[in-house]
Amino acid sequence: MKNYAIHWKSNVTGTTGTGTKRFEKKDAERLATELNQSYPDIDHEAVSPASPAAELAGVQPSRTASS
């Protein structure tokens, strides 16, 4: 199921964001690894975003280690 997105944080400005495109877990982890190699000033990781209700309650998205 495609429910993972790429979350990123700039090491220069501290700006963060989460992409809107969804991926399979394996594909998201691979893409995060590739993006980290191509853009060393930005940390990317595959995340499974929380449901909108959980986000309103302040629950953090679950994160996976990308290797």
PyMOL commands that set and color helices and strands:
alter all, ss='L'
color gray80, all
select helices_A, chain A and resi 25-38+52-56
alter helices_A, ss='H'
color red, helices_A
select strands_A, chain A and resi 5-10+16-18+42-48+62-63
alter strands_A, ss='S'
color yellow, strands_A
deselect
rebuild
show_as cartoon
